[in-house]
Amino acid sequence: MDKKFDDLNIHQKMEHLIKDLVEKEIRFRDALREFEKIYIEIAAKKYKGNMTKMARALGIHRNTLHNRAKTLKIKKLK
């Protein structure tokens, strides 16, 4: 019997998601782009768009974060 989703660790949760993506034949590049976009958007909400705090929490340089948001066409970082 499967554990409840909330009881799974991050690796197990991602395995479920990735199995679904593979089953639906989502292209690797598209899956990565969508993951990255959602990851940055959620961080933006948590840190109210403060790029410095977001970058520190994500472990990347602020300029890198800015460039990734621009590349991913994330307009609002709040």
Secondary structure per residue as TSV (DSSP state, phi and psi in degrees):
chain	resnum	aa	ss	phi	psi
A	1	M	-	360.0	134.8
A	2	D	-	-73.5	145.0
A	3	K	-	-69.0	159.7
A	4	K	-	-66.9	146.8
A	5	F	G	-54.7	-41.2
A	6	D	G	-63.4	-25.3
A	7	D	G	-84.8	-9.2
A	8	L	S	-79.6	152.0
A	9	N	-	-80.9	172.8
A	10	I	H	-59.8	-39.4
A	11	H	H	-61.9	-45.7
A	12	Q	H	-65.4	-39.5
A	13	K	H	-63.7	-43.4
A	14	M	H	-67.0	-35.4
A	15	E	H	-58.3	-44.5
A	16	H	H	-60.7	-46.1
A	17	L	H	-62.9	-45.8
A	18	I	H	-66.4	-38.6
A	19	K	H	-58.7	-41.5
A	20	D	H	-64.0	-43.7
A	21	L	H	-62.4	-43.3
A	22	V	H	-65.3	-42.7
A	23	E	H	-59.2	-38.1
A	24	K	T	-87.4	2.9
A	25	E	T	58.1	41.8
A	26	I	-	-75.0	130.9
A	27	R	-	-65.5	142.9
A	28	F	H	-53.2	-48.5
A	29	R	H	-61.0	-41.0
A	30	D	H	-67.0	-39.8
A	31	A	H	-64.9	-43.8
A	32	L	H	-62.6	-43.9
A	33	R	H	-62.6	-44.1
A	34	E	H	-66.0	-41.7
A	35	F	H	-58.9	-49.7
A	36	E	H	-61.7	-41.9
A	37	K	H	-63.8	-47.7
A	38	I	H	-65.8	-39.8
A	39	Y	H	-58.1	-47.2
A	40	I	H	-68.6	-40.5
A	41	E	H	-62.7	-40.6
A	42	I	H	-68.9	-40.1
A	43	A	H	-62.6	-38.9
A	44	A	H	-61.4	-41.1
A	45	K	H	-64.6	-44.9
A	46	K	H	-62.6	-42.2
A	47	Y	T	-100.8	15.1
A	48	K	T	50.7	39.5
A	49	G	T	78.6	3.4
A	50	N	-	-72.8	102.6
A	51	M	H	-60.8	-36.8
A	52	T	H	-65.1	-47.3
A	53	K	H	-66.4	-40.1
A	54	M	H	-61.3	-48.9
A	55	A	H	-60.7	-43.5
A	56	R	H	-61.2	-45.1
A	57	A	H	-65.7	-35.2
A	58	L	H	-85.3	-10.5
A	59	G	T	76.4	30.8
A	60	I	S	-131.3	162.7
A	61	H	-	-71.0	147.5
A	62	R	H	-57.3	-39.5
A	63	N	H	-65.8	-37.5
A	64	T	H	-63.4	-43.5
A	65	L	H	-60.8	-46.5
A	66	H	H	-58.3	-46.3
A	67	N	H	-64.9	-40.3
A	68	R	H	-65.6	-41.5
A	69	A	H	-62.9	-40.1
A	70	K	H	-66.1	-45.8
A	71	T	H	-61.3	-40.0
A	72	L	T	-82.4	-0.8
A	73	K	T	59.8	43.6
A	74	I	-	-89.0	107.6
A	75	K	-	-80.2	-45.5
A	76	K	-	-109.5	120.3
A	77	L	-	-106.5	53.8
A	78	K	-	-146.4	360.0
